Amino acid sequence: MFRGAVGNAVLVPISEVLARVLVQVAKTAVAAKDVLIERESFSELSNYLERLRPILGELSERNVNDSPTMRTALEAIDQQLKVAKDLMNRCKQKSRFYLLMQCRSIVKQIQDITRELGRCISLLPLATLDVSLETCQETKELIEAMKEAHFHAAVAEEEIIEKIESGIRERQTDSEFANDLLLQIAKAVGVSVDPRALKQELNEIRKEKEEAVLRKSQAEAVQLEQIIALLSRADAATTPIEKEEIYLKKRGFGGGGMLPPLQSFYCPITREVMDEPVEIASGQTFEKSAILTWFRAGNRTCPITKLELEILDMKPNQALRHSIEEWRERNTIIRISGVRPRLLCGREQEVSSALQELHQLSEEKLQHRHWIASEGLIPVLVDLLNTSNRNIRSNTLATLKSICVHNDVNKETVARAGAITMVVKSLARDVGEGRQAVALLLELSENAKICEEIGKAQGCILLLVTMLNSENPHAVEDAKELLKNLSFNDQNVVQMAEANHFKPLVHRLNEGTDMTKILMASALSRMGLTDQGRAALAKEGAVVTLVQMISIGRLEARAAALGALQNLSTLDENRGYLIDAGVVPLMLQLLFSVTSAAMSLKEYAAAILANIAKASTTAETKIDISGNILESDETIYQLLSLLNLAGPIIQRHLLTALLGMSSLPSAISVRNKLRTGGAIQLLLPFCEASDVEVRVQAVCLLYCISGDGHGREMAEHLGPTYLRALIRLVNVSKRDEERAAAMGVIASLPSSDAQLTQVLLEAEALPAVCNVLTLNNTNTSTTLVRNHLLENAVGALLRFTGAHDKHLLKMIAELDVITKLVQLLGIGTPLAKQRAAMALSHFSEYSKRLSTPIPRENGLVWFVCCSSTPEKGCSVHGGHCSVKGSFCLVAAEAVSPLVQTLDEKEDGAAEAALGALKTLLNDERWEKGAHVLAECQGINPIIRLLTCGTPGAKEMAVWILEKLFRIEKYRTAFGAAAQMPLIDLTQKGSIATKPLAAKILAHLNVLHSQSTYF
């Protein structure tokens, strides 16, 4: 115990004093943050106290020795803390209006407390105590900061105080000034502008004045009396019923006509009715601004009496001002009461004039808006919105908007009169009317109840979103603000998104509560978005938030987010956003999860993966830029294994994903992994699946992995059953993509396998192929799919035409295939033309053997009679030729189409066409074939191929030209054109083309026949 210097009094141990002060510092710091007035200043004081806590805490831990200096310092700090708490308690007990009036005093007290606390802290004998250097430094800095602390009232509060002082000084009696001041005070201190709340605050100030009188605080009482007198002129604290009663009372005194101003109302200088009459030393009254101008011009005399003025002081003439205001009010009431019949007269000019007058009166004073409402004119104005006159509607909208400014009661009256629906209709009209309509709706939306009604108005949100693209910048800004006000409601936000305005929805997704996020995601999952909308949502950041919901949300949140992501993932351009947000690993985790995750989640996950993988088929890009997760062996094998364990919906999505992964030309490794993982055996049973979508995707995937030269591997697993299943799909499927894929699988099978060919014939594959070649035998209008189907059909046909079986060719020809092949040369794709030309060359190789000789008599051609025309044989083969009998290209009229195919830019088609034309020159009647080629304009295209053809095409072109240029007339006509390309081939050509090119040049007398080229 420490004994005091006086007597034997026992003092409390220093440790207890220190502990008590430490507790008081903590409590005071917390309490300072809870004060509603002068928040910044009290918060700053709280921060200083928070910095003091660790300093005192270290002293408490060090068990400091008791000393008079230490005890004095702690007791001084404790005393200042009590002063601070007393100030905080007073601030919590007093009315907010009163506290604002005292803001300068309160701030000064906070500053004094802070500085005094700094001085008390400096009394701590830290130099003699065992504390750390860091604590000493922190204490030093804290003391300096607190001693020099400066506190100021908020700017808004200072402006209000200055306005109050100005009003008192200038003896303001204008109710508009009082209204503005009262509303400004209410806003600054967070009090409702409801008249009842304002009246309550004014009553509290009156009580504070009475208490000041009782305390004999004369200065404060006088100040409060002046403030009360100033604010009492505001009608903002008057209820609507009271306002109406006051108006009706004044209206009863109005009389019938407008009252002329009294002579005393006029300013002697301006000759106009005064607004601010002031009296000067001569006793004369003038308009304040006019007499000020007179004095500033250097005049020191009275403009009326001409007497010299000793002083130039002015004082408000309150009595005259009050009289002028009463006269103006009475005339205004008379004007307002006379507007109704003018509005209802039906004459456009008169109605427009009345609207203009009402608008002007409304803009002049807030009080006039109350009077217009009390006169019952709002329903009349609302009815005018039904007029067919555009100008009247626009002026009415502007007038209603003015009447509603700073007047919640008028807003509610407008809404009750049924204006919302009519104003929304005006949004859809011309730009000017729409501008006024959106301005009125924006003003009305400041009332929460009416804002809700606006959101429910049919078509309102859609029209507002449309207005965002208006040519009127003011309308655009108002529409933005109105949509922002309407976004308080989740349903409104959803409607905005449905109208392609997504920012509010994305904001709610990012910042809303968990339930709000679920609602927004659920809405997105159901929404019929356009591609533009999907792109905008991804760009604005919706994907990242949705992925986070899947990662950490509960089941309901995950389902909603997955549904939304599935919707967004249907746009290929969103694939990058999804991948960057980490969607792929999450989807795989869901799919491979063995927990009791809802099946719908797996369905969503499979669908999203399918969309991402499908999007990759549009560009040569990897599935996952973060590491090709989908392409890993483990993932592919797991996806395959899921096929047999999942239901049809997931199967369909998984197959789509695998197809998207493997269908890129560069995805060879993926296709190899699928084949290695047993995809062929796994997919074949799906050829007979009852679910159409599953079957289509499975057959397409089978076709995809049957390429890359792996047809034999496919053949090993097919067997007669699945072959028949594929052929049946070609015949009966209503989906051309499925028919094309099935035909593609058949076309990929090795053509050298005679046994497989026989199995296909027994399975009726040939009629199925020939049926597809009928150009109008398709089920889709999609050109790409139809072309793909035809390409694969001709590819499948080649295994039969290339079997070198005359009887089989006869069978095919009887199905009218040759005619269909010739048609394909004219309208098919380059690949279809190539394959058609190859098939035609297979047929043409047998034409000479199958051509029937024309009967002869005694070695001469037999003539029926001298006058009869001799029977002509085929111009190439010499005998009877036909399309189905001898497969003759001339009879099939195929030569010209083949010549035209030589100009095809795809190299394979031109080479195949040359192969077919070459068959016309293969035997001893080659000259006949040469003439047919020449007649069909085929020589120049062949010469062009010497320069731009493939090596194989050049080789065949040289072979054909060597035959053609044996004939003099063709050498003469075309030799010059062929000379340079041939010379080039003698230098750069292949081993096969060099000697043939040289031989032709010898025919053309360019090279000697003994040249070393031979």
Secondary structure, DSSP 8 states (H G I E B T S, - for coil): -EE-SSTT-EE--HHHHHHHHHHHHHHHHHHHHT-SSSHHHHHHHHHHHHHHHHHHHHHHHTT----HHHHHHHHHHHHHHHHHHHHHHHHHHS-HHHHHHTHHHHHHHHHHHHHHHHHHHHTS-GGGS---HHHHHHHHHHHHHHHT------HHHHHHHHHHHHHHHTT---HHHHHHHHHHHHHHHT----HHHHHHHHHHHHHHHHHHHHTT-HHHHHHHHHHHHHHTT-GGGS-HHHHHHHHHHHHHTS-SS-----GGGB-TTT-SB-SSEEE-TTS-EEEHHHHHHHHHTT--B-TTT--B-S----EE-HHHHHHHHHHHHHHHHHHHHTHHHHHTS--HHHHHHHHHHHHHHHHH-HHHHHHHHHTT-HHHHHHHTTSS-HHHHHHHHHHHHHHHTT-HHHHHHHHHTTHHHHHHHHHTS-HHHHHHHHHHHHHHTTSHHHHHHHHHSTTHHHHHHHHTT-S-HHHHHHHHHHHHHHTTSHHHHHHHHHTT--HHHHHHHHHS-HHHHHHHHHHHHH----HHHHHHHHHTTHHHHHHHHHHH--HHHHHHHHHHHHHHHTSGGGHHHHHHTTHHHHHHHHHH--S---HHHHHHHHHHHHHHHHHGGGTT--S-TTT-GGGSHHHHHHHHHHHTTS-HHHHHHHHHHHHHHH-STTTHHHHHHHHHTTHHHHHGGGGG-SSHHHHHHHHHHHHHHT-TT-HHHHHHHHHHHHHHHHHHHHHH-S-HHHHHHHHHHHHHS-TT-HHHHHHHHHTTHHHHHHHHTSTT--S---HHHHHHHHHHHHHHHHHHHTT--HHHHHHHHHTTHHHHHHHHHHHS-HHHHHHHHHHHHHHHTTHHHH-B---EETTEE--SSTTS------TTTSSB--HHHH--TTTTT-HHHHHHHTT-SSHHHHHHHHHHHHGGGSSTTHHHHHHHHHHTT-HHHHHHHHHHS-HHHHHHHHHHHHHHTTSHHHHHHHHHHHHHHHHHHHHHS-TTHHHHHHHHHHHTTSS-TT-TT-
